[in-house]
Amino acid sequence: MPSLSDLLGLCKLKVVSLILLTAVVGMFLAVPAPYLPDALLVLNASIGISMAAASAAVFNHVVDEQIDIQMSRTDQRPLPQGKVTRNQALVWGVFLGIIGLGVLQLFVNTLTMVLTFISLIGYAVIYTMYLKRATPQNIVIGGAAGAAPPVLGWTAISGTQGIEYALLLFLIVFIWTPPHFWALAIYRVEEYKKVDVPMLPVTHGLAYTRIQILLYTVLLLLVTLLPYLAGMSGLIYLVSAVVLGLIFLMYAIKIYKNPDDNKIAWATFMFSINYLMLLFVALLVDHYWLITL
């Protein structure tokens, strides 16, 4: 029998944590300041969304087992190490998915459950089983599933009321995903070549990918201004978005100007994670402090 640690190792807990953060911020932004969303509803929605995200991660591990065995970034995962069998992982993934979706249906609302299910299928099936191996635009198209959590959080609290604001949060994460992941793909390009996964630097080359990272980062900086321009947030968020966006842009420029320095790609990937966390924290702080500025 696999240990709990090995089972949790299939869940990509760091990724789930980032997903949960964006979802929870969506929950709080769905309620006009200075009011707070119902605590029990936030808890149930967080449990359901997290378990569904963990379920998608488990299925990703199962589908990518043979790829993971050949990549140094992933060869220590529970499945390549033989600590968990494919059948055990499948049962664990189904269990997490059923419980997570069940919690959303019983204690949150049907809309959030359905959207979460669509996101789960989008990542675990459409992206992992098809897009990842079919097109260098896999991250761009598949990014829609990863960008859904703020919308899920919003609908968990307010349904479709004000959903247009939640879609701005979706757009931010959607545009953030390509430069975030392509930086990693540059750093691991030889491994992706080895396993024949058509990531952009494999199919179009490193120079083209660096340009795309730069262009997407510029676009991201512009898109992050939309919550302020739409009256959704105030100056605290605006300043945070501009400062964080300029730092991200600085990393993208470094990647573009230093094609032989692979460490910059890794540094960009790591910063991009902190970037998204800090951006959403800024949204939350702005929402409850000096929101009228």
N, C-alpha and C positions, 0 to 999 in steps of 0.2 A: 504493500500500500504506500502511495506517495505521502510525504509529509505535508503539513499545512503550508510550510515555507515553500515547498516545491510547487504546490498548487497556486499559491499567491504569486510565485515567480512567473507564472503564465499570464498574469493579469495586467502587466505593464503598469504598475501602481503609480509610477511617476507621471506617466502620460494621463492616467485616470485622474490624478490629482489636479493637473492643469485643466482637464476637461471639466472637473467639478468646480474649480474656481470660476471659470467663465460662465458655467450654468448658474451658480449661486449669485454671481453679480447680476445676471439677467433676472433672477428672482427679485432681488432688492430694487433694481431699477424699474421693475414693473409696478411698483407701488409709489405713489407721489410722496416726496419728502414733506414733512419729517416722519411720516408713518412707516411702520415696519410690516413686512409680510408675516402671516401667521407662522409661528415657530414650528408647529407640528407639520404643517404643510411643507415648509422648507426642508425639514428633516426627512419626511417621506419621499419628497421629490429627489433629494440628494441621494438617498439610498437607492432608489429605483434607477436613476440615471447612471450612478456609479457602477451598479451591478451590471447594467446593460452594456456599459462601456468596457467593463472587465470581461464580459462574455465575448464581445467582439474581438478583444485582444487575444483571448484563448483560441478562438477559431483562426485568427491570423497566425498564431504559433503553429497550429496543426497544419494548415495549408502550406506554410513556409518551412516546414521541418527540414526538407532536403536542402533548401537554400541556406538555412541557418547553420547546418552542419559544416558548410564550406566557407563561412564568413567568420573572421576572427571577432567581429563585433557581436556575433550572436551564437557562436558555437558553445558557449557556456550555459545556454538556456536549458531549462529542465528536460525538454524533449530531445535535443541533440545529445544530452548527457545520459539519456536513458533513465532518468529519475522518475519520469511519468510516461506511461504508454499513450499511444494515440487514442485508444478507446477511453482510457481514464480522462484524458484531456477533453475529449468530446462530451463525455458525461458531465464533467465539471462546467464546461462552457454552456451546455444546454440548461443545467441547473441554475447557473447565474442568470442566464437570459430569462428563464421562466419566472424566477423569483423577482427579478428586477422589473420586468414588464407587469407582473402581477401586482406588485406594490403600487406602480403608477396607475394601473387600472382601478384598483380598489380604494386607494387612499389619495389619489391626486385627481386626474381626469382622463377621459378617453383620448382627447386630442393629443395630450403629451405622450401617452402610451403609444399611440399610432406613429407619431413623429419619431419617437425614440426607436421603435421597431424598424422604421424605414432607414434611420441612420445606421442601426446595427447591420441590417442587410447591405446597406450601401458600402460599409467598410469591410465587413467580413466576407461578403460574397462578390459584389460588383467590383470593388477595388482590389481586394486581395487575390481573388480567384481569376479575375479577367484583366482589369485595367493595368495592374502592376506588370503583367507580362505581355501586354498587347501594344502599349503606346508610350512614348516618352512624355506624353501629357498626362500620365497616370496621376501624378500628384495634383495637377491643376483640377482635373475632373473629379478625382476622388476626394479632393479637399472639401467638397460640399458636406460630406458626412462628418468630417472633423470640425466643421464650422457650425454645426447644428446646436451644440450645447447651450449657447446663450438664448437661442430661440426656445429650446426645451424648458429652460429655467423660467423664461418669461411666460410661456403658455401655462406652465404649472401653477402660476399665481393669478394671472389675469386673462387666461384664454386668448382670444384673438384681439382683445382690446389693446389698442396702441401697438399692434404687432409690427407696424412699419418701423418703429424705433428698434425693435429686436432685430429686424432685418439689417439695420446698420451695423449691429454687433456681428451678425453673421458675415457681412461683407468684409469687415476688418479681418476676421480670422481666416476667411477664404483667401484674401489677397496675401495675408501673412504666410500661409502654408508653403507656397512654392519657394520663396527665397530662403525660408527656414530649412526646408528639406533638401533643396538643391545644394546648399552649403555643405550639408552632410554627404550628399552624393559625390561632390567634388573630392572631399576628403577620403571617401571610400570607393573611388571610381574603379580602381583595379579589382576590388572584390565584386563589384556589380558586373564588371566585364566577365569575371571568372564564372559567375553563376548565370550569365546570359539574361540579366534583367535589364530592359531597355530604359534605364534612367537617362535623363537628358544629357549629362556629360558623356555617357557611353555612345549614344546615337548621334549627337550633334557636336561633340567635342567640348573641351574645357573652356575655350575662348568664347564660344557661343553661350554657354551656360553662365559664365561670368557676366556677360552683357545682360542676359535675362534676369539675373539676380539684381543687378543695378536698376534695371527698368522697373521691376516689380517693387523694389524698395522705394523708389520715387513715387510710384503709384500708391503704395501703402501709406506713405507720409501724407499724401493728399486725401486718401480715403479716411484716415483717422481724424481729419478735420470735420467730417460730416456731422458727428454728434453735436459739436458746438454750433455749427452752421444751422442745424435743424432745431436748435433750441433745447436739445436733450440734456446738455451739460453746460458747465460754465467755464470760467477762466482757469480754475485749478486743473481741470482736465486738459484744456487747450494748451497750457504751458507744458504740461507733462507730455502730451502727445507730440508736440513740436520738438522738445528736447530729446525724448526717446527716439523719435523718428530721425533726427539729425545724427544721433549716435549710430543708429542702425545703418543710415546712409554712409556714414564714415567707414564702417566695416565693409559695406558693399563696394565702395570706391577702392579700399585697400585690396580686396579680392581682385578687382579689375586691373589695378596697377601693378600687382605683385603676383603674376601668374605662376611663378616657381615656388612660392611660399605656401605650402599646403597647410601649415599651422594656422594661417589666417582664416581659412575655410572652417576649421574646427572651432576657432574662437568666435566666428560669426554665428555658427550653429548654436553654441552655448549661450551667446548673448541673446539670440532671438527668443530663446525660451524665457529668459528673464524679462525681455522686452514685453512679451505678451502678458506675463504675470503683472508687471508693474503698470502696464497700460490699463488693465482691468481693475486693479486696485485703485488707480487714479479716478476711474469712472465712479467707483463706489464712494470714495472719499468726497469727490466733488458733489455727488448726489445729496449727501447729508451735511455738507459743510459749505457755507457761503454759496448755496445753489443759486441765489438770486443775482449774483454778480454777472 
